[in-house]
Amino acid sequence: MAAVAVLATGLLGTGLLAAAPAGADPSQLPGGPCIQDDQTESLASVAGYGDVVRELGRIERTSQGRVAVDSAGQSGEGRELWYATVGDGPTTFWLQARIHGNELHSTEAALQILEHLGSSASPAARAIREGLTVVVIPMYNPDGATANIRQSTTPNRIDLNRDWENFAQPESVAFWHLFAELQPELGLDLHHMSSAPRVDGTDDLNQFQIGARTVDPARLLPSQWLVGRQMSEVTIDALSGFGQTHLARYPNIDITNAVLSRMLLGGDAPTGETPLGQDVMRGAIFYEVRSVGQKSNGYLEEIFRVPTMAVLRAAADGSLFDSDTASYDALPYADSGSCGHS
Ligand SMILES: [Zn+2]
């Protein structure tokens, strides 16, 4: 199989505010361009576990004390579950990446955001550090990332985003403890989508799905559902002027054992622990960025980064909670046809 040339940007090499190569891909309708059957995914330019360890150490060392790195515990294979904290504001924000090990670019995006927040003297970065305590988990599932699979590996090969009721995996137990200790009020979970469907009713490639709800909104507090939609609205605003990124709404789901679901609902905890209530989290959503694009890694990282930074800024200055939800409420769903086929 022919390896596809990758425009390797290098870890953290793109710079946070680099211009977007928007619309760089040739147009193929419907729903393309697509990864071809004979296309080999190159992982050479994607952050692996060793890169995470090295980059977190470097970012911490050069942050002048703004970034603290710690481990929440160990994975099934014994890797440390690294997280970093930046800022000392009153609102704690949980930013989680790569719970699915083969969803590659969220790790890089999370590291870029952390580096920016830890090193930038800009008023915006300072405002985030003063308004928020941002907890960054660049690689929730290091074993799955190393194996390049969605799930965990040991002792169970399961989807870690379906394990916050059973807590069968040490990763789930460790990150639940961190959640219980920090009690974040806002959460954002970064994913890739498994196919590249179109935006419903159009021939536009769906590049970015917003998951404002992991459970039926009827089970959320009204305030949680509102804040989730407000986070989504800020996301749409941030991406609306950004190249030709087409957005869609994630299909309606009701998955109670997902991480964000249990953070929002409370009520389940590892054996021997006291469950938390539903009043911890004010709101949490997830992003799904188009899957590995090979020729556009920097762009994929950027469309994680741009809306995440916008949500952080809005959370820090409080404007998030004044946002309307009109654009989200009008956002089309994704059409789930496979890439390149109607
Ligand atoms: Zn995922």
Boltz pocket constraint, residues with backbone or C-beta under 6 A from the ligand:
constraints:
  - pocket:
      binder: B
      contacts: [[A, 100], [A, 103], [A, 190], [A, 191], [A, 192]]
      max_distance: 6.0
